[in-house]
Amino acid sequence: MATRTLVTVSAGMSTPSSTRLLADRLTSAARRSLTERGDEVNTRTVELREMAHDIVNAMTTRVPTGELRSVLEDLAHADGVIAVTPVFNASYSGLFKSFFDVVEPEDLDGKPVLIGATGGSPRHSLVLEHALRPMFAHTRSVVAPTGVYAASEDWGTGESGGRELSARIDRAASQLAALVGQSVPSTPDPYEEPVPFSELMSGLGG
């Protein structure tokens, strides 16, 4: 049994927000899919609006501070990432882009990513393909084939609304779980805490 870690990034701008709601549903579905595969799952959900000042500071100084530092460390060691943004001007939000601008590119290299977005109109659904997918392709992430866009009408409980969204969420989460399952679980670097030199020499005495 492997222990997998997922980091979910939500760029919602209000509380509550549809972006956070979608992020939570994607996280729950991914956890369920990984558990069904026999893995243990640890999750962390990050609200970017709570770290907006730290993100701006990191962009100008290149030095992460505050909670942002631990978030970047967790992201680097995560087995998979779920990234969800609201749509502004037919693209991802500035805060969302700024956060990933301060992430070290190698930390996303080869990492499975599930992309999601929320907006008021279905016509913005292509943001997944013309904005988010190219961004993560640039970082050489492995993006799940299915992205999830949720318009206002998708949150309905009618015959077409809620069930279609749930089906997309389950399909995307299953794909992310499959990608994570193909990766080797992250292990501690044995050189992070080397054996002291005195201990190495202790066995050489006469």
C-alpha positions in Angstrom: 0.0 0.0 0.0 1.4 3.4 -1.0 0.7 6.7 0.7 -0.1 9.4 -1.8 -0.3 13.1 -1.2 -2.5 15.5 -3.2 -2.2 19.3 -3.0 -5.3 21.2 -4.2 -4.9 24.9 -5.3 -8.0 27.0 -5.2 -8.0 30.6 -6.6 -11.5 31.5 -5.5 -11.9 35.1 -4.6 -14.8 34.9 -2.1 -16.1 32.8 0.8 -17.9 30.7 -0.1 -16.9 30.4 -3.8 -17.9 28.0 -6.6 -14.1 27.6 -7.3 -13.5 26.2 -3.8 -16.7 24.0 -4.1 -15.4 22.5 -7.3 -11.9 22.1 -5.8 -13.4 20.2 -2.8 -15.4 17.9 -5.0 -12.5 17.1 -7.2 -10.3 16.4 -4.2 -13.0 14.1 -2.6 -13.4 12.2 -5.9 -9.6 11.8 -6.4 -9.2 10.6 -2.8 -12.0 8.1 -3.4 -10.4 6.8 -6.6 -7.0 6.5 -5.0 -8.5 4.7 -2.0 -10.3 2.3 -4.3 -6.9 1.5 -5.8 -5.6 0.6 -2.3 -3.6 3.7 -1.6 -3.7 5.8 1.6 -4.2 9.5 0.8 -3.2 12.7 2.4 -4.6 16.0 1.1 -4.0 19.7 1.5 -6.2 22.4 0.1 -4.7 25.9 -0.4 -6.7 29.1 -0.7 -4.5 31.5 -2.7 -6.4 34.6 -1.7 -5.2 34.0 1.9 -1.6 34.3 0.7 -2.0 37.0 -1.9 0.5 39.4 -0.3 3.1 36.6 0.2 2.7 35.6 -3.5 3.3 39.2 -4.7 6.3 39.6 -2.4 7.8 36.3 -3.7 7.3 37.5 -7.3 9.4 40.6 -6.6 12.0 39.2 -4.2 12.1 35.5 -5.4 12.0 34.6 -1.7 8.8 32.9 -0.4 7.8 33.9 3.1 5.0 33.0 5.6 2.6 30.2 4.7 3.6 30.3 1.1 6.9 28.6 1.9 5.3 25.5 3.3 2.8 25.4 0.5 5.6 25.4 -2.1 7.4 22.7 -0.2 4.2 20.5 -0.1 3.6 21.1 -3.8 7.1 20.0 -4.6 6.7 16.7 -2.8 3.1 16.1 -3.8 2.2 13.0 -5.9 -0.5 14.9 -7.7 -2.0 18.5 -8.0 -5.5 19.7 -8.4 -5.6 23.3 -9.7 -8.8 25.3 -10.0 -9.3 28.9 -11.0 -12.2 31.2 -11.7 -12.3 32.7 -15.2 -11.4 36.3 -15.6 -11.4 37.9 -19.1 -11.5 34.5 -20.7 -8.5 33.2 -18.9 -7.2 32.1 -15.5 -7.1 34.6 -12.7 -4.1 36.8 -12.1 -3.6 35.4 -8.6 -3.7 31.8 -10.0 -1.0 32.7 -12.6 1.1 34.6 -10.1 1.2 31.6 -7.7 2.4 29.2 -10.4 4.9 31.8 -11.5 6.7 31.5 -8.2 6.6 27.7 -8.2 10.0 26.3 -9.3 9.4 24.7 -12.8 11.2 21.5 -11.9 8.8 21.0 -9.0 6.0 20.4 -11.6 8.1 18.4 -14.1 6.3 15.1 -14.7 3.8 15.7 -11.9 0.2 14.6 -12.5 -2.2 17.6 -12.6 -6.0 17.8 -12.8 -7.2 21.2 -14.1 -10.6 22.8 -13.3 -12.2 26.2 -13.8 -15.5 28.0 -12.9 -17.4 30.8 -14.6 -20.8 32.2 -15.1 -21.3 31.1 -18.7 -20.6 27.8 -20.5 -19.0 29.7 -23.3 -15.8 30.1 -21.2 -15.3 26.3 -21.0 -12.5 26.4 -23.6 -10.3 28.2 -21.0 -9.2 24.7 -19.9 -7.7 24.1 -23.4 -6.4 27.5 -24.5 -5.1 28.7 -21.1 -4.6 26.1 -18.3 -3.5 23.1 -20.3 -0.8 25.1 -22.2 0.5 26.6 -19.0 1.0 23.2 -17.4 2.4 21.7 -20.6 5.0 24.5 -20.4 6.0 23.2 -16.9 6.1 19.6 -18.3 3.4 18.5 -16.0 1.3 15.4 -16.9 -2.2 16.9 -17.3 -5.2 14.5 -16.9 -7.1 14.2 -20.2 -10.4 15.4 -18.7 -10.5 18.9 -17.3 -13.6 20.1 -15.4 -15.3 23.4 -16.1 -18.4 24.3 -14.1 -20.7 27.1 -15.2 -23.4 28.5 -12.9 -26.0 26.3 -14.5 -23.9 23.1 -13.9 -24.6 23.4 -10.1 -28.3 22.6 -10.6 -30.0 19.5 -9.4 -32.0 19.0 -12.5 -31.7 16.1 -14.9 -28.9 17.7 -17.0 -27.0 20.0 -14.6 -25.8 18.3 -11.4 -25.5 14.8 -12.8 -23.4 15.8 -15.8 -21.0 17.8 -13.6 -20.7 14.8 -11.2 -19.9 12.5 -14.1 -17.1 14.8 -15.3 -15.7 15.2 -11.8 -15.6 11.4 -11.4 -14.0 10.8 -14.8 -11.3 13.4 -14.2 -10.6 12.2 -10.7 -10.2 8.6 -11.9 -7.8 9.7 -14.6 -5.7 11.7 -12.0 -5.7 8.6 -9.7 -4.4 6.5 -12.6 -1.6 8.9 -13.4 -0.6 9.2 -9.7 -0.8 5.4 -9.4 1.8 5.1 -12.2 4.3 7.3 -10.5 6.8 6.3 -7.8 5.8 7.6 -4.4 8.1 10.4 -3.2 10.7 9.2 -0.7 12.9 11.2 1.6 16.3 12.3 0.2 18.9 10.2 2.1 21.4 13.1 1.8 19.1 15.6 3.5 20.3 14.4 7.0 23.7 12.8 6.4 25.4 10.7 9.0 27.8 12.9 11.0 31.4 12.4 10.1 32.3 11.4 13.6 29.9 8.5 13.5 31.2 7.4 10.1 34.8 7.3 11.6 33.7 5.6 14.9 34.0 2.1 13.5 37.5 2.6 12.2 39.2 2.7 15.6 41.7 0.0 16.6 
